[in-house]
């Protein structure tokens, strides 16, 4: 017999994260997901709004909630190459598992799971009577087909995360087993995000259609979608936790521009809107509460270490040393966030304190490193930005120029996904984290990782990751093992981490029941007044 888990693998997070979102903290990762969120909110506690969801009568509730965030790059979780898509996708898809507000794994489509004694297989026990939003049966065979598509589809972006899954079997209508190539206790965490979001096998037969017409088993059903404009969704009555979805209609719109954020909230165009740091002061001045939340994502420079001059580690170290991270936080990010030299924030299990201040800011040392790398007169580089007005990019340019790293800025061609094309070898980016720290290390540093532009991997990293995966998340040896993997990756790979991300969410007084989520935002219990 193995071990059965219902809310297993709890301490993925320590308690160091601040319980932000005291009144309506939506800052959560998602923009779309607002109405979406499945069952996690009720299980996690830590409500932030003064009014809870379940106690209010239906007669007091409005029928529509509008969220200002970002539309997904695709409604297909298998082909999505944008980490932030997970929040929108969670509106229409439910994972085999979920993560709660602290990032801990808990039941989703599966009400429990059981690992074999040797850790080489894990069986998920599905809730009975599940259906997709089109009315078709969601059973073990459907879960098997969805996971196998994630493993084998030629354009799958989640296949690297399923590499330890050798095969999947449907043992009964409600039991599905993942047979593993090695001991891997990260699987339940892994299946709480895009990797474990279950797609209707019938809908998956037409991937082009699926990209705009999703069929899942999440809290909402997409009814209309205008790319770049808005998505309209309605409550899914077949969602397993539908009683906790208190908003019949949900509208997702792109987050408001700074010039119209206040007007959008005042006019009711948005009930909830995620902001940039530059918008916070103006929105607060207009009388709207702004919730501030420390979340998992970090700003980072993606570096292709197979392209000159980045193929010389001393050049990359010079870049990291030339950057004044505290100045980025203070000047370009309005004082929000903390300097970072690794992909995980303080308080997270994979955060390694030995990496603090790994490359202290020093212009003189940066120049010496360039000389040692064979560039005594400096070096010319081009930094690609996602948008032309990113103040972080402009300040990095100034800092690098001061150290002899002559930097020109370019804006990435719209529609060109650099994770796929690798067109730009030096890019200002944001790592949006993953539900499993092992998955995060694979995305950043694995040979097929989306953010590993050079597709190189340190020799010792696979073994370190396998060792960490071999510990149950509750094992006292697990934190040290995953932190060692983080250290090997960060000290051997070219990614230059900058500072942690803070999310800002404004809302109208009519929105209630929002919670703070450090990862995927869920919205059970959320309602809006008439």
Buried (B, 14 or more C-beta within 10 A) or exposed (E): EBEEBEEBBBBBBEEEBEBBBBBBBBBBBBBBBBBBBBBBBBBBEBBBBEBBBEEBEEEEBBEBBBBBBBBBBBBBBBBBBBBBBBBBBBBBBBBBBBBBBBBBBBBBBBBBBBBBEEBBBBBBBBBEEBBBBEEBEBBBBBBBBBBBBBBEBEEBBBBBBBBBBBBBBBEEBBBBBBBBEEBBBBBBBBBBBBBBBBBBBEBBEEBEBBBBBBBBBBBBBBEEBEEEEBBBBBBBEBBBBBEBBBBBBBBBBEBBEBEBBBEBBEEEBBBBBBBBBBBBEBBBEEEBBBBBBBBBBBBBBBBBBBBEBBBBBBBBBBBBBBBBBEBBBBBBBBEBBBBBBBBBBBBBBBBBEEBEEBBEBBBEBBBBBBBBBEBEEBBEBEBBBBEEEBBBBBBBBEBBBEBBBBBEBBEBEEEEBBBEEBBBBBBBBBBBBBBBBBBBBBBBBBEBBBBBBBEBBBEEBBEBBBBBBBBBBEEEEBBEBBBBBBBBBBBBBBBBBBBBBBBBBBBBEEBBBBBBBBBBBBBBBBBBBE
